[in-house]
Amino acid sequence: MPFPTILAITDDVIDLNALLAEITLPTTGAAAIFTGMVRGITRREPAHETLFLEYEAYKPMAEAKMQQVADEIRERWPVVEGIAIVQRVG
């Protein structure tokens, strides 16, 4: 049985609980989640407030890189079951 792999670029809000449910199997013993956020205030010089960011992606290249990362994870750590790599744009 192949392990679940989700690779996506979306402009929708990312639902971490839904992603976790999609990649978790009865044999899964742990999950590690990394999520990033935009800081509102940068204190480094020059200190400034971030009003907004706009992310974009060249989907074919980004999806190929996501697949490469997932393949490398599976090769290096074969016990990893579910993998979800999702990037929000917009």
VENPE-V959829 format. One record per backbone hydrogen bond with DSSP energy under -0.5 kcal/mol. CO is the residue of the C=O (numbers start at 1). NH is the residue of the N-H. E is the energy in kcal/mol with one decimal. If there is no record, write none. Layout:
# VENPE-V959829
co | nh | e
CO | NH | E
CO | NH | E
This chain:
# VENPE-V959829
co | nh | e
4 | 83 | -2.1
6 | 85 | -3.0
8 | 87 | -2.2
10 | 89 | -2.9
13 | 15 | -0.6
14 | 16 | -1.0
15 | 19 | -2.3
16 | 20 | -2.7
17 | 21 | -2.1
18 | 22 | -1.8
19 | 23 | -1.4
20 | 24 | -1.0
25 | 28 | -1.8
37 | 39 | -0.5
40 | 50 | -2.7
41 | 43 | -0.5
42 | 48 | -1.9
48 | 42 | -3.2
49 | 51 | -0.7
55 | 90 | -2.7
57 | 59 | -1.2
58 | 61 | -0.6
58 | 62 | -2.5
59 | 63 | -3.1
60 | 64 | -1.8
61 | 65 | -2.1
62 | 66 | -2.5
63 | 67 | -2.2
64 | 68 | -2.1
65 | 69 | -2.5
66 | 70 | -2.5
67 | 71 | -2.7
68 | 72 | -2.4
69 | 73 | -2.3
70 | 74 | -2.4
71 | 75 | -2.2
72 | 76 | -2.6
73 | 77 | -3.1
77 | 80 | -2.0
83 | 6 | -2.9
85 | 8 | -2.3
87 | 10 | -2.5
